[in-house]
């Protein structure tokens, strides 16, 4: 039910009689021809009636807003016409007087609303303790942001100026907040208006614009906030709650790769798909994207029941954990895996279960062998035994020219994947990528938590660099790999240039807590200063997608894993892992199946059996080619 605006209605009721009385007096000739009390009463009734009929006296529109002004004009015009008719019908003097009085009446009513709106705006204005901010962008989103801040008494932000790159907007005012110039004047505006924050109110802003703003204001120690992208605001207006800190992805200096998931997920539609490690950062996003491809059944396997609870909740809006497709199992248990495969008979398997924290695995290499190597072999063997058609192993850039226990274990997992592909005909392949933004334990999550706690932010080395991807990019690559990858390959996404970790740390500190210190701790055992995407002898060949490289991975016979008993002393176990991982890199030096299968495998000293439709590789030496002219 609408709340009646009694004070405004009383002002409107008095406006007509006063205007008619005032205009009925001819000051020049000293005569007075007022309307009769009956006409004055009729004017009050007509105004209140037309106003009520049009909703003018209920809170359908904001007081003093454009919508209310339009309805007010219509109401006054209708009342004036009716009063003219009444004057003519009752032979009143000056029958056209209501038409002359109408502008004066409208002015009086509008003035009353302007006063009411000013009073309301003052009450709603943020407290003086609110952070004074400069808004970047004077478009529709900028207008909504400014008005949302000005009309919320609990808003933590008080807009004091606007900048916009459109020169024609300079000098404009939005809610009393002036547009004082272009973006290149931002620093001067911040100083003159004594502002300590910036809100980028450009929903279509790319990462380059956000970085430019961050870098401009960094010397001032100003906090930068942004509004959501435009696709999140299509069906609603911007509110103060939408203003949030800059996403670290905006600070990386690399555009997000555009991978068309819908174009390649046809091989998952109507199929049974199993994801190991389904509760992890990569695994849970895999489940969400695969679910959009309409599989016949999505089987989610993890040893962490709480993680499974979370991923089911994100997919279905509830987490009853009463569906057989939610599977608690450990990939170290080969018999349990076989039983799961027998029950669900998946067509496609995405293997995301792994131990990934480098320092821990350096201290406990036996655990890396149990999960990342033997666990992967268990999943591979169970998949092959129960007729899985496609198997996608989630790897890491640390498997390229590895120098850590994590890298060795993931490289061995890639080689085992190739071996199973060669021996069984199952299309088994690996996907290799760098750090994932927002994943559990990622450096950016660590930085954010350190900043929240007041610092210091710890960086291993001022020159250390890493490759970064968003979790959506990484998972899109994984899904595409299942469609375009060949058996035994590793697929690598073009992740642009590596990012200096110190630069990311500085930008995150500058945008949220400029007072936080950055400390250097030194590289930890097994860490590289710069990660590699390609190992020795791996060629950057992109036969299918311009952003995806295909490299050949040599097979590793599982019989050789007998040397990697987890009970082996740590130092000896690491030495054996390193020997196996690096030996494979030398074996395929210079080979790549897309050069031409026969030529590439001949370079690697392997024989291609044409009788096998999956191009099974058999590790038998070929005779060296005859010299030219022989």
DADA-V521474 format. One record per residue. N is the residue number from 1. PHI is phi in radians with two decimals (none if undefined). D_FIRST is the distance of its C-alpha to the first C-alpha in Angstrom with 2 decimals. Layout:
BEGIN
n->{N	N}
phi->{PHI	PHI}
d_first->{D_FIRST	D_FIRST}
END
This chain:
BEGIN
n->{1	2	3	4	5	6	7	8	9	10	11	12	13	14	15	16	17	18	19	20	21	22	23	24	25	26	27	28	29	30	31	32	33	34	35	36	37	38	39	40	41	42	43	44	45	46	47	48	49	50	51	52	53	54	55	56	57	58	59	60	61	62	63	64	65	66	67	68	69	70	71	72	73	74	75	76	77	78	79	80	81	82	83	84	85	86	87	88	89	90	91	92	93	94	95	96	97	98	99	100	101	102	103	104	105	106	107	108	109	110	111	112	113	114	115	116	117	118	119	120	121	122	123	124	125	126	127	128	129	130	131	132	133	134	135	136	137	138	139	140	141	142	143	144	145	146	147	148	149	150	151	152	153	154	155	156	157	158	159	160	161	162	163	164	165	166	167	168	169	170	171	172	173	174	175	176	177	178	179	180	181	182	183	184	185	186	187	188	189	190	191	192	193	194	195	196	197	198	199	200	201	202	203	204	205	206	207	208	209	210	211	212	213	214	215	216	217	218	219	220	221	222	223	224	225	226	227	228	229	230	231	232	233	234	235	236	237	238	239	240	241	242	243	244	245	246	247	248	249	250	251	252	253	254	255	256	257	258	259	260	261	262	263	264	265	266	267	268	269	270	271	272	273	274	275	276	277	278	279	280	281	282	283	284	285	286	287	288	289	290	291	292	293	294	295	296	297	298	299	300	301	302	303	304	305	306	307	308	309	310	311	312	313	314	315	316	317	318	319	320	321	322	323	324	325	326	327	328	329	330	331	332	333	334	335	336	337	338	339	340	341	342	343	344	345	346	347	348	349	350	351	352	353	354	355	356	357	358	359	360	361	362	363	364	365	366	367	368	369	370	371	372	373	374	375	376	377	378	379	380	381	382	383	384	385	386	387	388	389	390	391	392	393	394	395	396	397	398	399	400	401	402	403	404	405	406	407	408	409	410	411	412	413	414	415	416	417	418	419	420	421	422	423	424	425	426	427	428	429	430	431	432	433	434	435	436	437	438	439	440	441	442	443	444	445	446	447	448	449	450	451	452	453	454	455	456	457	458	459	460	461	462	463	464	465	466	467	468	469	470	471	472	473	474	475	476	477	478	479	480	481	482	483	484	485	486	487	488	489	490	491	492	493	494	495	496	497	498	499	500	501	502	503	504	505	506	507	508	509	510	511	512	513	514	515	516	517	518	519	520	521	522	523	524	525	526	527	528	529	530	531	532	533	534	535	536	537	538	539	540	541	542	543	544	545	546	547	548	549	550	551	552	553	554	555	556	557	558	559	560	561	562	563	564	565	566	567	568	569	570	571	572	573	574	575	576	577	578	579	580	581	582	583	584	585	586	587	588	589	590	591	592	593	594	595	596	597	598	599	600	601	602	603	604	605	606	607	608	609	610	611	612	613	614	615	616	617	618	619	620	621	622	623	624	625	626	627	628	629	630}
phi->{none	-1.33	-1.50	-1.31	-1.63	-1.09	-1.03	-1.13	-1.10	-1.16	-1.08	-1.10	-1.11	-1.43	-1.12	-1.18	-1.01	-1.14	-1.16	-1.16	-1.17	-1.14	-1.35	-1.30	-1.66	-1.67	-1.12	-1.17	-1.88	1.27	-1.81	-2.45	-2.29	-1.28	-1.26	-1.22	-0.96	-1.13	-1.17	-1.08	-1.12	-1.12	-1.08	-1.07	-1.11	-1.10	-1.14	-1.14	-1.19	-1.14	-1.15	-1.15	-1.11	-1.59	1.38	-1.21	-1.85	-2.13	-1.41	-1.45	-2.27	-1.21	-1.04	1.41	-1.48	-1.10	-1.09	-1.16	-1.07	-1.13	-1.16	-1.07	-1.08	-1.12	-1.13	-1.14	-1.09	-1.11	-1.14	-1.09	-1.10	-1.14	-1.20	-1.07	-1.06	-1.17	-1.03	-1.16	-1.21	-1.88	1.01	-1.29	-1.19	0.87	-1.10	-1.59	-1.00	-1.03	-1.18	-1.27	-1.35	-0.97	-1.06	-1.16	-1.09	-1.08	-1.10	-1.11	-1.13	-1.11	-1.11	-1.08	-1.23	-1.09	-1.09	-1.11	-1.18	-1.06	-1.15	-1.11	-1.06	-1.12	-1.21	-1.49	-1.08	-1.01	-1.14	-1.09	-1.31	-1.11	-1.19	-1.35	-2.21	-1.83	-1.63	-1.69	2.01	-1.94	-1.41	-1.07	-1.14	-1.07	-1.08	-1.12	-1.12	-1.07	-1.15	-1.13	-1.23	-1.24	-1.89	-2.29	-1.10	-1.68	-1.08	-1.38	-2.13	-2.16	-1.24	-2.08	-2.92	-2.30	-2.19	-2.66	-1.27	-1.41	-1.03	-1.19	-1.58	-1.08	1.72	-1.24	-2.41	-2.09	1.05	1.49	-1.71	-1.44	-1.56	-1.85	2.52	-1.60	-1.08	-1.20	-1.69	-1.02	-1.09	-1.10	-1.12	-1.02	-1.23	-1.21	-1.66	0.93	-1.64	-2.14	-2.66	-2.30	-2.06	-1.47	-1.80	-2.21	-1.02	-1.59	-1.09	-1.59	-1.12	-1.15	-1.13	-1.10	-1.09	-1.07	-1.10	-1.04	-1.21	-1.12	-1.66	-0.95	-1.09	-1.56	1.18	-1.58	-1.42	-1.93	-2.13	-2.35	-1.77	-1.09	-1.10	-1.09	-1.21	-1.54	-2.02	-1.17	-1.95	-2.74	-1.53	-1.31	-2.18	-1.06	-1.13	-1.30	-1.27	-2.48	-1.08	-1.07	-1.20	-0.93	-1.08	-1.29	-1.80	-1.40	1.41	-2.39	-1.17	-1.25	-1.18	-1.70	-1.93	-1.52	-1.15	-1.06	-1.28	-2.11	-1.51	-1.06	-1.26	-1.76	-1.11	1.25	-1.98	-1.60	-2.19	-2.06	-2.12	-1.54	1.12	-1.14	-1.57	-1.40	-1.08	-1.27	-1.05	-1.19	-1.19	-1.01	-1.07	-1.14	-1.27	-1.10	-1.04	-1.28	-1.58	1.02	-1.25	-1.10	-2.67	-1.99	-1.72	-1.95	-2.04	-2.80	-1.53	-1.72	-1.19	-1.19	-1.14	-1.13	-1.02	-1.15	-1.26	-1.14	-1.09	-1.22	-1.52	-2.01	1.38	-2.56	-2.46	-1.35	0.96	-2.00	-1.87	-1.12	-1.34	-1.66	-2.05	-1.61	-2.82	-1.96	-1.19	-1.29	-1.70	-1.16	-1.17	-1.11	-1.08	-1.08	-1.14	-1.11	-1.09	-1.13	-1.28	-1.77	0.77	-1.19	-1.51	-2.29	-2.18	-1.93	-1.77	-1.93	-1.29	-3.00	-1.64	-2.29	-1.47	-1.00	-1.08	-1.12	-1.23	-1.10	-1.44	-2.27	-1.10	-1.08	-1.20	-1.11	-1.15	-1.07	-1.64	-1.28	-1.77	-1.19	-1.10	-1.10	-1.08	-1.04	-1.16	-1.08	-1.18	-1.13	-1.12	-1.14	-1.19	-1.91	1.34	-1.10	-1.53	-2.32	-2.31	-2.06	-1.65	-1.47	-1.95	-2.60	-1.13	-1.25	-1.42	-1.51	0.87	-1.20	-2.47	-2.36	-1.04	-1.04	-1.08	-1.06	-1.14	-1.30	-1.15	-1.12	-1.12	-1.07	-1.20	-1.14	-1.07	-1.11	-1.04	-1.13	-1.08	-1.20	-1.45	-1.99	1.49	-1.19	-1.34	-2.00	-2.59	-2.11	-2.18	-2.07	-2.62	-1.61	-1.06	-1.93	-1.08	1.44	-1.25	-1.09	1.53	-1.20	-1.10	-1.24	-1.12	-1.08	-1.03	-1.05	-1.20	-1.12	-1.14	-1.06	-1.48	1.62	1.49	-1.39	-1.54	-1.80	-2.12	-1.15	-2.62	-1.10	-1.84	-1.16	-2.23	-2.55	-1.56	-2.26	-2.44	-1.36	-1.12	-1.15	-1.07	-1.01	-1.26	-1.04	-1.10	-1.05	-1.15	-1.13	-1.02	-1.08	-1.61	-1.93	-1.34	-1.70	-1.03	1.46	-1.56	-2.05	-1.84	-2.27	-1.45	-1.22	-1.79	1.23	-1.39	-1.12	-1.84	-1.31	-1.06	-1.07	-1.12	-1.14	-1.06	-1.09	-1.16	-1.14	-1.16	-1.11	-1.49	-2.33	-2.67	-1.04	-1.41	-1.26	-1.49	-1.98	-2.10	-1.87	-1.89	1.57	-1.12	-1.54	-0.95	1.56	-1.51	-1.72	-1.24	-2.34	-1.38	-2.00	-1.70	-2.12	-1.51	-0.99	1.43	-1.56	-1.73	-1.47	-2.06	-2.20	-1.39	-2.05	-2.18	-1.12	-1.86	-2.15	-1.67	-2.02	-2.22	-1.43	-2.12	-1.26	-1.39	-2.23	-1.17	-0.99	-1.03	-1.22	-1.26	-1.02	-1.34	-1.89	-1.09	-1.00	-1.39	-1.06	-0.88	-0.93	-1.06	-1.21	-1.09	-1.11	-1.08	-1.20	-1.06	-1.07	-1.09	-1.16	-1.15	-1.40	-1.12	-1.13	-1.13	-1.27	-1.09	-1.87	-1.00	1.45	-1.63	-2.75	-1.12	-1.55	-1.17	2.92	-0.92	-1.12	-1.19	-1.08	-1.29	-1.14	-1.06	-1.49	1.32	-2.11	-1.81	-1.66	-1.53	-1.13	-1.20	-1.61	-1.10	-1.65	0.95	-1.06	-1.63	-2.12	-1.35	-2.15	-1.09	-1.72	-1.15	-1.06	-1.08	-1.18	-1.07	-1.03	1.49	-1.27}
d_first->{0.00	3.80	6.55	9.30	12.67	15.00	18.24	18.07	17.42	20.44	22.59	21.94	22.75	26.01	27.03	28.28	30.45	32.00	32.80	34.27	36.32	37.62	38.66	40.17	42.86	45.89	47.33	50.47	51.78	50.33	48.58	45.09	43.15	39.67	37.14	37.00	34.36	33.03	32.52	30.87	28.45	27.84	27.17	24.44	22.84	23.25	21.76	18.63	18.42	19.11	16.82	13.79	14.91	15.21	11.90	14.15	12.36	9.00	9.46	10.17	13.71	15.75	17.22	20.70	20.47	22.26	19.34	18.14	21.82	22.23	19.40	20.73	24.22	23.33	21.62	24.71	27.09	25.63	25.76	29.35	30.56	29.27	30.95	34.19	34.15	33.65	36.52	38.78	37.99	38.75	41.65	40.19	42.30	41.41	39.25	38.36	37.23	33.45	34.29	36.22	33.52	30.71	31.75	32.02	28.59	27.14	29.10	27.84	24.17	24.78	26.78	24.07	21.71	24.64	25.20	21.60	21.74	25.14	23.99	21.11	23.63	26.12	23.85	22.98	26.62	28.55	31.02	34.52	35.80	34.09	36.61	37.41	37.40	38.59	36.62	38.83	37.30	35.59	34.15	30.59	30.57	32.11	29.48	26.67	28.66	29.29	25.71	24.53	27.22	26.64	22.92	23.32	24.84	26.12	27.77	31.48	32.43	32.69	33.71	36.56	38.06	37.97	40.96	41.20	44.30	43.33	45.36	43.29	40.28	42.34	41.23	37.63	34.82	31.51	29.16	32.30	34.17	37.39	39.12	42.60	44.69	45.52	45.80	49.41	48.24	45.99	48.44	49.03	45.31	44.78	47.61	46.74	43.05	43.99	41.74	42.35	40.23	39.68	36.71	37.78	34.75	36.54	35.21	38.26	40.66	43.71	45.64	48.10	45.56	44.21	47.78	48.71	45.96	46.94	50.60	50.05	48.24	50.27	52.78	50.03	48.64	45.15	42.53	41.21	37.84	36.53	33.40	33.30	35.19	33.63	33.44	30.97	28.64	28.56	25.09	23.34	23.64	25.98	24.78	26.88	27.19	29.01	31.82	34.71	38.48	40.87	41.74	45.44	45.87	45.23	48.19	50.82	52.12	52.09	49.79	48.23	50.24	48.52	49.48	48.26	47.48	46.35	49.72	51.77	49.86	51.10	53.82	51.21	49.20	50.00	52.33	52.55	52.16	52.97	52.08	54.00	52.52	49.09	47.41	48.75	47.32	49.16	49.07	45.32	44.67	47.30	45.44	42.18	43.98	46.17	43.20	41.87	45.21	44.52	47.52	48.54	48.37	47.81	49.89	49.05	51.91	52.08	53.79	50.72	48.36	45.61	45.82	45.52	42.42	40.88	41.87	40.62	37.25	37.08	38.10	36.29	33.39	35.18	38.60	39.96	43.49	44.48	45.57	49.31	48.61	47.78	51.33	52.63	56.10	58.47	60.32	63.39	63.67	65.36	65.43	61.70	61.03	63.31	61.47	58.10	59.59	61.15	57.86	55.68	58.33	56.46	57.43	56.36	56.47	55.02	56.79	54.75	55.93	58.12	58.94	58.30	58.74	62.01	63.18	62.69	64.62	67.40	67.87	67.45	68.89	69.51	65.77	65.43	68.16	66.60	63.14	63.47	66.88	67.60	63.94	63.64	66.88	65.49	62.45	64.72	67.20	64.61	62.95	66.30	67.34	64.28	64.21	61.57	61.80	60.30	60.21	58.61	59.68	57.54	60.02	59.96	61.69	63.67	65.62	67.15	70.43	69.31	70.53	68.37	68.05	64.60	66.05	69.08	67.05	64.67	67.64	69.37	66.24	66.35	70.04	69.50	66.83	69.42	72.05	69.93	69.04	72.76	73.88	71.30	69.98	66.40	64.54	64.04	63.18	61.76	59.11	59.79	57.36	56.88	54.37	50.81	47.96	45.77	47.99	48.77	51.58	51.56	52.68	49.34	47.54	50.32	49.96	46.21	46.77	49.67	47.62	44.81	47.49	48.91	51.88	54.53	53.98	57.11	58.81	62.07	63.90	63.09	64.33	62.81	60.87	58.81	57.21	53.45	51.04	47.38	46.91	45.41	48.59	50.88	49.35	49.25	52.95	53.62	52.01	53.88	57.07	56.90	56.99	59.52	61.68	65.16	66.75	67.98	66.31	64.11	61.38	60.38	57.47	58.22	56.38	57.64	59.38	59.31	57.14	58.65	56.91	57.49	55.57	52.55	52.75	52.97	49.99	47.80	48.92	48.42	44.84	43.66	46.22	49.09	50.79	51.56	55.24	56.74	59.79	62.35	63.55	66.07	66.14	66.16	68.81	68.24	65.89	66.71	66.27	65.19	64.04	65.51	63.98	67.36	70.32	73.99	74.93	71.38	70.81	67.58	67.47	64.31	65.19	61.74	58.92	59.41	57.59	59.27	62.87	64.99	67.77	70.26	70.39	73.66	73.71	74.47	76.23	74.55	78.07	78.25	75.43	77.96	78.86	75.36	75.41	72.60	75.12	77.23	77.48	74.73	76.99	78.91	75.77	74.29	77.63	77.70	74.11	74.92	78.09	76.35	73.44	75.68	78.34	75.94	75.02	78.69	79.26	76.94	77.71	77.12	76.00	72.99	72.55	71.06	74.18	75.78	75.80	79.56	80.24	77.58	78.70	82.31	81.60	80.22	83.33	81.47	82.36	79.88	80.42	79.64	79.65	76.40	73.38	71.48	74.36	75.35	77.03	80.20	81.58	85.13	86.90	87.89	91.23	91.04	91.04	94.49	95.41	95.25	98.38	99.49}
END
